């Protein structure tokens, strides 16, 4: 029990949301083994990250277990100006997706808790790029603290449910064209919090088939913060209070897995309710930073396929593929989130020693070239991202 308390104290202190990167801004990469299987794991996940992927399955293994991990993302996005042919790249920095889970199961009941960041993005462009009056920096960060409980009715059916406390922050920065004066800078920032719910079902059928249904509710967050105007002389810099409201989308995942002795194959469908991001409005106390932003995002269905093969008792290898569709139409596609449909290939390996499991893996993300028809920011975007994964689990 002391280990459990210590680990989660560390998690709350150090696992604050960092700069993140993902399709739209859903981060489904919440465990190294799951990521290695192309994130097609909701019906077969056998480690403590089931707190996130399918809490109903936590009753499958008895006792205590803890898992800590990090997924490191190295993204690079390129924008090509259609008028000049000039290409601009986002700043390439390592972004981290840390996660921490713990669970205890006895009899037909299991309890678990997770700290993770399923939504986030960070995009940074050069201060001198052609779109600097639209954006030079944008970021949204989230931390979910998600306790869950699951109950097994019989050998075939288990259910799970949980509640998430969500803490989030947003930041935005762009240059101001103040000709004939030097350029200024506008910085927007805010913090907010919300509550989300989740529920899941886990079914074990004949012939080693497993089916899962997992739902995470939308989360409405009101952000309160400041708008700061940094202006050159003789103009006077100023600041004002500002606020906005965003609704993080719901996520529904259905999965089916089949086990063939040492080989396991799974296919998942992810339905994400991105229509919650139809538009948003910024309000400021003095009206200087007011704005309305129409996005018209649409709901998406993502396909994931994964395999896992046990090579004896001490090693497993995994692989996967995901077709991750963008929710953003070309007419509203902007440089704050230069998203596109992605083809994702993953691979990983798990080593087992006594009570310990360590997983390492790699993901290659191929962005489909896409054109933006956003007025004033028409152009072509393309990109690629490397992801490195590591996870450590202890069972007792």
BALUMBA-254029 format. One record per residue (C-alpha): x, y, z; residue number from 1. Coordinates in nm, 3 decimals, m for minus. Layout:
<nodes>
+---------+---------+---------+-----+
!       x !       y !       z !   n !
+---------+---------+---------+-----+
!       X !       Y !       Z ! NUM !
...
+---------+---------+---------+-----+
</nodes>
This chain:
<nodes>
+---------+---------+---------+-----+
!       x !       y !       z !   n !
+---------+---------+---------+-----+
!   0.000 !   0.000 !   0.000 !   1 !
!   0.292 !   0.236 !   0.072 !   2 !
!   0.422 !   0.176 !  m0.281 !   3 !
!   0.078 !   0.265 !  m0.422 !   4 !
!   0.062 !   0.595 !  m0.229 !   5 !
!   0.422 !   0.688 !  m0.316 !   6 !
!   0.381 !   0.624 !  m0.688 !   7 !
!   0.067 !   0.831 !  m0.718 !   8 !
!   0.212 !   1.115 !  m0.512 !   9 !
!   0.500 !   1.125 !  m0.759 !  10 !
!   0.251 !   1.115 !  m1.044 !  11 !
!   0.052 !   1.412 !  m0.922 !  12 !
!   0.368 !   1.617 !  m0.870 !  13 !
!   0.563 !   1.528 !  m1.183 !  14 !
!   0.307 !   1.413 !  m1.440 !  15 !
!   0.175 !   1.759 !  m1.507 !  16 !
!   0.070 !   1.793 !  m1.873 !  17 !
!   0.362 !   1.863 !  m2.103 !  18 !
!   0.373 !   1.979 !  m2.465 !  19 !
!   0.189 !   1.719 !  m2.666 !  20 !
!   0.119 !   1.628 !  m3.025 !  21 !
!  m0.147 !   1.407 !  m3.182 !  22 !
!  m0.412 !   1.357 !  m3.447 !  23 !
!  m0.640 !   1.657 !  m3.410 !  24 !
!  m0.555 !   1.670 !  m3.042 !  25 !
!  m0.671 !   1.327 !  m2.921 !  26 !
!  m0.379 !   1.136 !  m2.769 !  27 !
!  m0.475 !   0.768 !  m2.772 !  28 !
!  m0.111 !   0.671 !  m2.703 !  29 !
!  m0.142 !   0.597 !  m2.331 !  30 !
!   0.073 !   0.285 !  m2.288 !  31 !
!   0.382 !   0.143 !  m2.460 !  32 !
!   0.238 !  m0.205 !  m2.519 !  33 !
!  m0.095 !  m0.069 !  m2.642 !  34 !
!   0.089 !   0.172 !  m2.868 !  35 !
!   0.303 !  m0.115 !  m3.003 !  36 !
!  m0.016 !  m0.294 !  m3.109 !  37 !
!  m0.139 !   0.003 !  m3.310 !  38 !
!  m0.360 !   0.095 !  m3.011 !  39 !
!  m0.598 !  m0.191 !  m3.102 !  40 !
!  m0.617 !  m0.327 !  m2.746 !  41 !
!  m0.954 !  m0.246 !  m2.588 !  42 !
!  m1.063 !  m0.613 !  m2.596 !  43 !
!  m0.727 !  m0.769 !  m2.508 !  44 !
!  m0.521 !  m0.529 !  m2.295 !  45 !
!  m0.362 !  m0.737 !  m2.018 !  46 !
!  m0.177 !  m0.474 !  m1.817 !  47 !
!  m0.273 !  m0.190 !  m1.583 !  48 !
!  m0.336 !   0.057 !  m1.866 !  49 !
!  m0.678 !  m0.113 !  m1.886 !  50 !
!  m0.773 !   0.174 !  m1.652 !  51 !
!  m0.772 !   0.385 !  m1.968 !  52 !
!  m0.844 !   0.137 !  m2.250 !  53 !
!  m1.109 !  m0.083 !  m2.084 !  54 !
!  m1.157 !  m0.076 !  m1.705 !  55 !
!  m1.406 !  m0.365 !  m1.720 !  56 !
!  m1.117 !  m0.603 !  m1.789 !  57 !
!  m0.932 !  m0.514 !  m1.467 !  58 !
!  m1.095 !  m0.811 !  m1.291 !  59 !
!  m0.903 !  m1.057 !  m1.513 !  60 !
!  m0.586 !  m1.047 !  m1.299 !  61 !
!  m0.586 !  m1.055 !  m0.919 !  62 !
!  m0.373 !  m0.852 !  m0.681 !  63 !
!  m0.183 !  m0.525 !  m0.706 !  64 !
!  m0.014 !  m0.388 !  m1.016 !  65 !
!   0.145 !  m0.056 !  m1.114 !  66 !
!   0.254 !   0.080 !  m1.450 !  67 !
!   0.452 !   0.391 !  m1.540 !  68 !
!   0.553 !   0.495 !  m1.888 !  69 !
!   0.641 !   0.767 !  m2.133 !  70 !
!   0.594 !   0.808 !  m2.507 !  71 !
!   0.828 !   1.058 !  m2.672 !  72 !
!   0.717 !   1.229 !  m2.992 !  73 !
!   0.944 !   1.391 !  m3.251 !  74 !
!   0.713 !   1.568 !  m3.501 !  75 !
!   0.788 !   1.787 !  m3.799 !  76 !
!   0.527 !   1.974 !  m4.003 !  77 !
!   0.601 !   2.171 !  m4.319 !  78 !
!   0.391 !   2.451 !  m4.472 !  79 !
!   0.441 !   2.558 !  m4.833 !  80 !
!   0.328 !   2.906 !  m4.936 !  81 !
!   0.143 !   2.869 !  m5.271 !  82 !
!   0.240 !   3.219 !  m5.389 !  83 !
!   0.615 !   3.210 !  m5.325 !  84 !
!   0.685 !   2.837 !  m5.293 !  85 !
!   0.869 !   2.910 !  m4.967 !  86 !
!   0.857 !   2.628 !  m4.711 !  87 !
!   0.838 !   2.678 !  m4.335 !  88 !
!   0.880 !   2.408 !  m4.069 !  89 !
!   0.746 !   2.388 !  m3.717 !  90 !
!   1.007 !   2.375 !  m3.444 !  91 !
!   1.108 !   2.012 !  m3.386 !  92 !
!   1.121 !   1.942 !  m3.014 !  93 !
!   1.071 !   1.624 !  m2.816 !  94 !
!   0.721 !   1.609 !  m2.666 !  95 !
!   0.635 !   1.371 !  m2.384 !  96 !
!   0.318 !   1.170 !  m2.309 !  97 !
!   0.369 !   1.039 !  m1.953 !  98 !
!   0.117 !   0.809 !  m1.787 !  99 !
!   0.079 !   0.629 !  m1.455 ! 100 !
!  m0.165 !   0.355 !  m1.350 ! 101 !
!  m0.238 !   0.143 !  m1.046 ! 102 !
!  m0.500 !  m0.121 !  m0.967 ! 103 !
!  m0.608 !  m0.381 !  m0.710 ! 104 !
!  m0.836 !  m0.674 !  m0.784 ! 105 !
!  m0.982 !  m0.938 !  m0.553 ! 106 !
!  m1.273 !  m1.173 !  m0.614 ! 107 !
!  m1.511 !  m1.019 !  m0.865 ! 108 !
!  m1.420 !  m0.656 !  m0.794 ! 109 !
!  m1.130 !  m0.437 !  m0.911 ! 110 !
!  m1.031 !  m0.079 !  m0.831 ! 111 !
!  m0.795 !   0.129 !  m1.039 ! 112 !
!  m0.669 !   0.481 !  m1.092 ! 113 !
!  m0.482 !   0.650 !  m1.375 ! 114 !
!  m0.310 !   0.980 !  m1.442 ! 115 !
!  m0.282 !   1.052 !  m1.813 ! 116 !
!  m0.327 !   1.316 !  m2.085 ! 117 !
!  m0.565 !   1.198 !  m2.359 ! 118 !
!  m0.599 !   1.544 !  m2.517 ! 119 !
!  m0.328 !   1.795 !  m2.599 ! 120 !
!  m0.131 !   1.971 !  m2.869 ! 121 !
!   0.160 !   2.207 !  m2.910 ! 122 !
!   0.249 !   2.385 !  m3.234 ! 123 !
!   0.528 !   2.641 !  m3.264 ! 124 !
!   0.635 !   2.831 !  m3.576 ! 125 !
!   0.922 !   3.070 !  m3.636 ! 126 !
!   0.865 !   3.430 !  m3.523 ! 127 !
!   0.944 !   3.544 !  m3.877 ! 128 !
!   0.734 !   3.299 !  m4.081 ! 129 !
!   0.471 !   3.423 !  m4.327 ! 130 !
!   0.177 !   3.326 !  m4.105 ! 131 !
!   0.305 !   3.495 !  m3.790 ! 132 !
!   0.005 !   3.730 !  m3.776 ! 133 !
!  m0.216 !   3.420 !  m3.746 ! 134 !
!  m0.002 !   3.219 !  m3.503 ! 135 !
!   0.347 !   3.160 !  m3.374 ! 136 !
!   0.247 !   2.934 !  m3.084 ! 137 !
!  m0.061 !   2.733 !  m2.978 ! 138 !
!  m0.099 !   2.483 !  m2.698 ! 139 !
!  m0.366 !   2.295 !  m2.505 ! 140 !
!  m0.270 !   2.070 !  m2.214 ! 141 !
!  m0.485 !   1.832 !  m2.009 ! 142 !
!  m0.437 !   1.606 !  m1.711 ! 143 !
!  m0.699 !   1.343 !  m1.625 ! 144 !
!  m0.708 !   1.183 !  m1.278 ! 145 !
!  m0.939 !   0.887 !  m1.333 ! 146 !
!  m1.041 !   0.642 !  m1.055 ! 147 !
!  m1.237 !   0.341 !  m1.183 ! 148 !
!  m1.418 !   0.035 !  m1.050 ! 149 !
!  m1.511 !  m0.286 !  m1.229 ! 150 !
!  m1.726 !  m0.587 !  m1.145 ! 151 !
!  m1.733 !  m0.936 !  m1.296 ! 152 !
!  m2.084 !  m1.082 !  m1.309 ! 153 !
!  m1.970 !  m1.420 !  m1.438 ! 154 !
!  m1.697 !  m1.577 !  m1.653 ! 155 !
!  m1.837 !  m1.407 !  m1.963 ! 156 !
!  m1.935 !  m1.054 !  m1.855 ! 157 !
!  m1.761 !  m0.770 !  m1.670 ! 158 !
!  m1.845 !  m0.400 !  m1.653 ! 159 !
!  m1.648 !  m0.096 !  m1.543 ! 160 !
!  m1.708 !   0.271 !  m1.471 ! 161 !
!  m1.515 !   0.574 !  m1.360 ! 162 !
!  m1.506 !   0.949 !  m1.313 ! 163 !
!  m1.230 !   1.188 !  m1.424 ! 164 !
!  m1.120 !   1.515 !  m1.273 ! 165 !
!  m0.975 !   1.712 !  m1.564 ! 166 !
!  m0.738 !   2.005 !  m1.531 ! 167 !
!  m0.648 !   2.195 !  m1.847 ! 168 !
!  m0.468 !   2.502 !  m1.976 ! 169 !
!  m0.454 !   2.682 !  m2.310 ! 170 !
!  m0.204 !   2.927 !  m2.457 ! 171 !
!  m0.182 !   3.115 !  m2.785 ! 172 !
!   0.057 !   3.371 !  m2.929 ! 173 !
!   0.074 !   3.566 !  m3.256 ! 174 !
!   0.249 !   3.873 !  m3.392 ! 175 !
!   0.059 !   4.201 !  m3.437 ! 176 !
!   0.099 !   4.408 !  m3.755 ! 177 !
!   0.126 !   4.765 !  m3.626 ! 178 !
!   0.275 !   4.929 !  m3.935 ! 179 !
!   0.437 !   5.184 !  m3.945 ! 180 !
!   0.555 !   5.078 !  m3.597 ! 181 !
!   0.747 !   4.761 !  m3.516 ! 182 !
!   0.545 !   4.442 !  m3.471 ! 183 !
!   0.382 !   4.363 !  m3.139 ! 184 !
!   0.285 !   4.033 !  m2.977 ! 185 !
!  m0.048 !   3.910 !  m2.840 ! 186 !
!  m0.036 !   3.637 !  m2.575 ! 187 !
!  m0.352 !   3.458 !  m2.459 ! 188 !
!  m0.353 !   3.211 !  m2.171 ! 189 !
!  m0.609 !   3.049 !  m1.945 ! 190 !
!  m0.679 !   2.762 !  m1.708 ! 191 !
!  m0.989 !   2.554 !  m1.643 ! 192 !
!  m1.121 !   2.228 !  m1.507 ! 193 !
!  m1.404 !   1.984 !  m1.570 ! 194 !
!  m1.552 !   1.644 !  m1.492 ! 195 !
!  m1.585 !   1.345 !  m1.725 ! 196 !
!  m1.740 !   0.999 !  m1.696 ! 197 !
!  m1.642 !   0.669 !  m1.850 ! 198 !
!  m1.792 !   0.321 !  m1.875 ! 199 !
!  m1.698 !  m0.010 !  m2.035 ! 200 !
!  m1.815 !  m0.365 !  m2.104 ! 201 !
!  m1.594 !  m0.673 !  m2.148 ! 202 !
!  m1.728 !  m0.999 !  m2.296 ! 203 !
!  m1.553 !  m1.335 !  m2.327 ! 204 !
!  m1.710 !  m1.558 !  m2.590 ! 205 !
!  m1.651 !  m1.917 !  m2.704 ! 206 !
!  m1.342 !  m2.006 !  m2.906 ! 207 !
!  m1.129 !  m1.741 !  m2.736 ! 208 !
!  m1.310 !  m1.437 !  m2.874 ! 209 !
!  m1.317 !  m1.117 !  m2.670 ! 210 !
!  m1.538 !  m0.812 !  m2.726 ! 211 !
!  m1.517 !  m0.470 !  m2.562 ! 212 !
!  m1.712 !  m0.147 !  m2.558 ! 213 !
!  m1.553 !   0.158 !  m2.399 ! 214 !
!  m1.702 !   0.509 !  m2.370 ! 215 !
!  m1.558 !   0.837 !  m2.243 ! 216 !
!  m1.794 !   1.132 !  m2.213 ! 217 !
!  m1.736 !   1.484 !  m2.346 ! 218 !
!  m1.585 !   1.727 !  m2.095 ! 219 !
!  m1.688 !   2.093 !  m2.093 ! 220 !
!  m1.418 !   2.332 !  m1.970 ! 221 !
!  m1.443 !   2.707 !  m1.904 ! 222 !
!  m1.102 !   2.874 !  m1.931 ! 223 !
!  m1.029 !   3.199 !  m1.748 ! 224 !
!  m0.706 !   3.388 !  m1.802 ! 225 !
!  m0.546 !   3.695 !  m1.956 ! 226 !
!  m0.478 !   3.860 !  m2.290 ! 227 !
!  m0.147 !   4.048 !  m2.290 ! 228 !
!  m0.054 !   4.298 !  m2.562 ! 229 !
!   0.320 !   4.364 !  m2.591 ! 230 !
!   0.347 !   4.682 !  m2.799 ! 231 !
!   0.646 !   4.884 !  m2.923 ! 232 !
!   0.705 !   5.245 !  m2.821 ! 233 !
!   0.538 !   5.490 !  m2.835 ! 234 !
!   0.243 !   5.252 !  m2.793 ! 235 !
!   0.168 !   5.130 !  m2.441 ! 236 !
!   0.155 !   4.759 !  m2.356 ! 237 !
!  m0.157 !   4.646 !  m2.178 ! 238 !
!  m0.345 !   4.341 !  m2.056 ! 239 !
!  m0.704 !   4.238 !  m1.989 ! 240 !
!  m0.897 !   3.944 !  m1.854 ! 241 !
!  m1.009 !   3.687 !  m2.113 ! 242 !
!  m1.210 !   3.366 !  m2.122 ! 243 !
!  m1.326 !   3.092 !  m2.356 ! 244 !
!  m1.504 !   2.758 !  m2.342 ! 245 !
!  m1.416 !   2.429 !  m2.511 ! 246 !
!  m1.580 !   2.089 !  m2.501 ! 247 !
!  m1.343 !   1.795 !  m2.529 ! 248 !
!  m1.505 !   1.528 !  m2.751 ! 249 !
!  m1.655 !   1.198 !  m2.644 ! 250 !
!  m1.473 !   0.878 !  m2.740 ! 251 !
!  m1.642 !   0.546 !  m2.810 ! 252 !
!  m1.431 !   0.239 !  m2.888 ! 253 !
!  m1.551 !  m0.106 !  m2.996 ! 254 !
!  m1.302 !  m0.391 !  m3.020 ! 255 !
!  m1.293 !  m0.761 !  m3.101 ! 256 !
!  m0.996 !  m0.989 !  m3.035 ! 257 !
!  m0.920 !  m1.351 !  m3.116 ! 258 !
!  m0.659 !  m1.563 !  m2.939 ! 259 !
!  m0.475 !  m1.847 !  m3.117 ! 260 !
!  m0.262 !  m2.009 !  m2.847 ! 261 !
!   0.038 !  m1.768 !  m2.835 ! 262 !
!  m0.092 !  m1.531 !  m3.103 ! 263 !
!  m0.352 !  m1.261 !  m3.042 ! 264 !
!  m0.515 !  m1.044 !  m3.311 ! 265 !
!  m0.745 !  m0.748 !  m3.248 ! 266 !
!  m0.938 !  m0.493 !  m3.451 ! 267 !
!  m1.081 !  m0.173 !  m3.299 ! 268 !
!  m1.300 !   0.108 !  m3.427 ! 269 !
!  m1.271 !   0.447 !  m3.255 ! 270 !
!  m1.557 !   0.694 !  m3.293 ! 271 !
!  m1.458 !   1.046 !  m3.178 ! 272 !
!  m1.715 !   1.323 !  m3.134 ! 273 !
!  m1.516 !   1.611 !  m3.280 ! 274 !
!  m1.835 !   1.800 !  m3.371 ! 275 !
!  m1.807 !   1.944 !  m3.016 ! 276 !
!  m1.535 !   2.165 !  m3.168 ! 277 !
!  m1.773 !   2.333 !  m3.412 ! 278 !
!  m1.672 !   2.681 !  m3.295 ! 279 !
!  m1.542 !   2.876 !  m2.999 ! 280 !
!  m1.547 !   3.237 !  m2.885 ! 281 !
!  m1.290 !   3.442 !  m2.694 ! 282 !
!  m1.425 !   3.715 !  m2.468 ! 283 !
!  m1.212 !   3.984 !  m2.305 ! 284 !
!  m1.293 !   4.242 !  m2.040 ! 285 !
!  m1.216 !   4.543 !  m2.262 ! 286 !
!  m1.310 !   4.382 !  m2.595 ! 287 !
!  m0.959 !   4.409 !  m2.743 ! 288 !
!  m0.909 !   4.031 !  m2.769 ! 289 !
!  m1.266 !   3.932 !  m2.861 ! 290 !
!  m1.302 !   3.685 !  m3.144 ! 291 !
!  m1.524 !   3.414 !  m3.290 ! 292 !
!  m1.365 !   3.113 !  m3.458 ! 293 !
!  m1.569 !   2.881 !  m3.681 ! 294 !
!  m1.411 !   2.533 !  m3.715 ! 295 !
!  m1.688 !   2.298 !  m3.834 ! 296 !
!  m1.500 !   1.984 !  m3.725 ! 297 !
!  m1.681 !   1.656 !  m3.792 ! 298 !
!  m1.696 !   1.325 !  m3.607 ! 299 !
!  m1.447 !   1.061 !  m3.720 ! 300 !
!  m1.409 !   0.683 !  m3.729 ! 301 !
!  m1.057 !   0.548 !  m3.687 ! 302 !
!  m0.949 !   0.191 !  m3.769 ! 303 !
!  m0.682 !   0.011 !  m3.563 ! 304 !
!  m0.539 !  m0.340 !  m3.610 ! 305 !
!  m0.292 !  m0.504 !  m3.372 ! 306 !
!  m0.114 !  m0.834 !  m3.309 ! 307 !
!   0.079 !  m0.973 !  m3.013 ! 308 !
!   0.286 !  m1.294 !  m3.009 ! 309 !
!   0.425 !  m1.465 !  m2.697 ! 310 !
!   0.772 !  m1.606 !  m2.750 ! 311 !
!   0.786 !  m1.829 !  m2.446 ! 312 !
!   0.739 !  m1.698 !  m2.093 ! 313 !
!   0.987 !  m1.413 !  m2.103 ! 314 !
!   0.920 !  m1.219 !  m2.421 ! 315 !
!   0.637 !  m1.085 !  m2.638 ! 316 !
!   0.649 !  m0.899 !  m2.968 ! 317 !
!   0.378 !  m0.668 !  m3.101 ! 318 !
!   0.286 !  m0.483 !  m3.418 ! 319 !
!   0.002 !  m0.270 !  m3.546 ! 320 !
!  m0.150 !  m0.031 !  m3.795 ! 321 !
!  m0.389 !   0.262 !  m3.752 ! 322 !
!  m0.574 !   0.469 !  m4.009 ! 323 !
!  m0.629 !   0.794 !  m3.821 ! 324 !
!  m0.866 !   1.028 !  m4.003 ! 325 !
!  m0.860 !   1.403 !  m3.951 ! 326 !
!  m1.180 !   1.579 !  m3.840 ! 327 !
!  m1.077 !   1.915 !  m3.988 ! 328 !
!  m1.222 !   2.030 !  m4.324 ! 329 !
!  m0.979 !   2.198 !  m4.565 ! 330 !
!  m1.171 !   2.527 !  m4.556 ! 331 !
!  m1.094 !   2.573 !  m4.182 ! 332 !
!  m0.755 !   2.397 !  m4.167 ! 333 !
!  m0.513 !   2.641 !  m4.006 ! 334 !
!  m0.151 !   2.649 !  m3.884 ! 335 !
!  m0.251 !   2.629 !  m3.517 ! 336 !
!  m0.334 !   2.262 !  m3.581 ! 337 !
!  m0.207 !   2.160 !  m3.928 ! 338 !
!  m0.372 !   1.820 !  m3.912 ! 339 !
!  m0.422 !   1.557 !  m4.181 ! 340 !
!  m0.522 !   1.192 !  m4.212 ! 341 !
!  m0.239 !   0.967 !  m4.097 ! 342 !
!  m0.111 !   0.616 !  m4.162 ! 343 !
!   0.050 !   0.480 !  m3.846 ! 344 !
!   0.281 !   0.177 !  m3.821 ! 345 !
!   0.394 !   0.044 !  m3.482 ! 346 !
!   0.614 !  m0.231 !  m3.335 ! 347 !
!   0.734 !  m0.323 !  m2.988 ! 348 !
!   0.871 !  m0.584 !  m2.754 ! 349 !
!   0.788 !  m0.678 !  m2.393 ! 350 !
!   1.043 !  m0.846 !  m2.165 ! 351 !
!   0.920 !  m1.036 !  m1.858 ! 352 !
!   1.124 !  m1.109 !  m1.546 ! 353 !
!   0.958 !  m1.235 !  m1.228 ! 354 !
!   0.710 !  m0.961 !  m1.124 ! 355 !
!   0.839 !  m0.708 !  m1.376 ! 356 !
!   0.751 !  m0.626 !  m1.736 ! 357 !
!   0.930 !  m0.370 !  m1.949 ! 358 !
!   0.805 !  m0.268 !  m2.293 ! 359 !
!   0.982 !  m0.068 !  m2.560 ! 360 !
!   0.852 !   0.028 !  m2.900 ! 361 !
!   0.851 !   0.257 !  m3.200 ! 362 !
!   0.584 !   0.430 !  m3.410 ! 363 !
!   0.617 !   0.589 !  m3.753 ! 364 !
!   0.342 !   0.838 !  m3.840 ! 365 !
!   0.296 !   0.933 !  m4.205 ! 366 !
!   0.089 !   1.248 !  m4.265 ! 367 !
!  m0.109 !   1.263 !  m4.585 ! 368 !
!  m0.026 !   1.577 !  m4.784 ! 369 !
!  m0.317 !   1.816 !  m4.758 ! 370 !
!  m0.412 !   2.161 !  m4.886 ! 371 !
!  m0.572 !   2.434 !  m4.681 ! 372 !
!  m0.830 !   2.671 !  m4.826 ! 373 !
!  m0.846 !   2.887 !  m4.514 ! 374 !
!  m0.871 !   3.249 !  m4.630 ! 375 !
!  m0.537 !   3.422 !  m4.601 ! 376 !
!  m0.354 !   3.100 !  m4.509 ! 377 !
!  m0.402 !   2.889 !  m4.820 ! 378 !
!  m0.118 !   2.643 !  m4.867 ! 379 !
!   0.003 !   2.286 !  m4.845 ! 380 !
!   0.093 !   2.095 !  m4.528 ! 381 !
!   0.283 !   1.768 !  m4.490 ! 382 !
!   0.465 !   1.599 !  m4.206 ! 383 !
!   0.611 !   1.298 !  m4.032 ! 384 !
!   0.657 !   1.195 !  m3.669 ! 385 !
!   0.874 !   0.943 !  m3.483 ! 386 !
!   0.748 !   0.806 !  m3.150 ! 387 !
!   0.960 !   0.617 !  m2.899 ! 388 !
!   0.784 !   0.425 !  m2.621 ! 389 !
!   0.880 !   0.277 !  m2.286 ! 390 !
!   0.670 !   0.128 !  m2.007 ! 391 !
!   0.750 !  m0.048 !  m1.679 ! 392 !
!   0.496 !  m0.262 !  m1.492 ! 393 !
!   0.518 !  m0.433 !  m1.153 ! 394 !
!   0.271 !  m0.703 !  m1.042 ! 395 !
!   0.236 !  m0.845 !  m0.694 ! 396 !
+---------+---------+---------+-----+
</nodes>
